[in-house]
Amino acid sequence: MSQTAEIKVDGKTFELPIIEGSEGEKAIDISKLRAQTGLITLDPGFKNTGSTQSAITFLDGEKGILRHRGYSIEDLAEKSSFLEVAYLTIYGNKPSAEEIKSFQDEITKHTLVHEDIKKVLDGFPSNSHPMGVLSSLVTSLTAFYPESLDPNRSKDAVNLSIIRIIAKMPTFAAWAYKNKMGHPANYPDNSLNYGSNFLKMMFALPTEKYDVDPVVAKALDKLLILHADHEQNCSASTVRIVGSSQASLYASISAGINALWGPLHGGANQAVIEMLEAIKADGGDTSKYIEKAKDKNDPFRLMGFGHRVYKNFDPRARIIKKAADEVLEKLGVNDPILDIAKGLEEVALKDEYFVARNLYPNVDFYSGIIYRALGIPTEMFTVMFALGRLPGWIAQWKEMRENNEPIGRPRQIYTGSNHRDY
Ligand code: CMC
């Protein structure tokens, strides 16, 4: 028999169904609550609210489990390529050799962007933050592919929009960087694979020959895999909610990029490095910053620590920490910031404040150290996160559309003035 929950209001009892997911997680279905009781629920930050039923990513924050379409993040990081993970996330199954080849070929065909988009890029001053440039360039696609505005078009038309954004995102990301540097933008090189093409567009100069370092390309691929999706976080929920109004894929993804930008979400990777640099400049005393993070009168937080859902460890952080050691060693980079990060982690993991609140390093704590070693500047870190998260956003948008989900529209409890005469 299916389980129910009871809620008692003014002496009257209402029964609410309990639904169960494929991994045994349970939820009280309150979709008829207001109709039955006249009440709504209040849950700022949606800490207890499921917004959807989703078959993309399973996450158990207590056990530190992360799986995409059933495959563990550890296996994917070790055995897959980023485009395989993208295919898996978006279409639901591990691609066959034929499927991945055709997916890669399609993507490679669409890497070039309309030359007029360069004019949009040229309008940005070179001190623009690359995240703002990236989200604007993605929105500009709506003008160059007006047929993408209608998300109800055929499956093939929607799929073409998906291929286009995956193909063009590295071009946009590299151009956002070139704009920052005041260097001419590079065009895609379709003889290279996804990551190597991105690295070449980022780092090649007209005056020098550029060869992609395989160590760098491999590290980049792993980082992208580790960011591919993370179920209903701030940016994924944004993409779904914007898309629920039947806004286009590009408009929804652009909104997701902006949601990711903040330092409490994807922007934390930039904030971590800025914090570590500040600690270094201040003499490297980590305990001083631990005390600041614990002081409720000080707004300082240990960036890269804590997570809304992981309350044991972030499995991505474990993989990244190991990768950071390997990459720095292979590239012969000696970054003093890594020692500060390790010192900070060691102290925090033993500190009562962090232990009691289950605060552990998250994915952003070590990712910035690898990005630095790869030569990627701090302001580009969140762009790298966006590049990795793109398949997840697409998958969330596509699933929301295929489930025919209603427009997202929360309610509120009004606390303002009562009616007054004007
Ligand atoms: N430093 C110091 N104290 C912290 C931190 C931190 N980084 N994170 C949480 N706390 C404390 C917080 O003050 C609160 O204490 P108390 O119970 O005494 O009031 C308690 O821990 C619970 O924190 P919360 O803010 O209620 O938790 P949340 O689930 O709303 O916030 C978070 C999650 C990730 C926003 C938060 O941990 C944080 O601000 N971390 C730093 C930013 C960061 O690294 N963000 C990246 C997240 S991972 C990448 C991604 O997927 O976005």
Residues whose N, C-alpha, C, O or C-beta is under 5 A from the ligand:
A	BS01	CMC	P263 L264 H265 G266 A268 A293 R301 L302 M303 G304 F305 G306 H307 R308 R357 N362 V363 D364
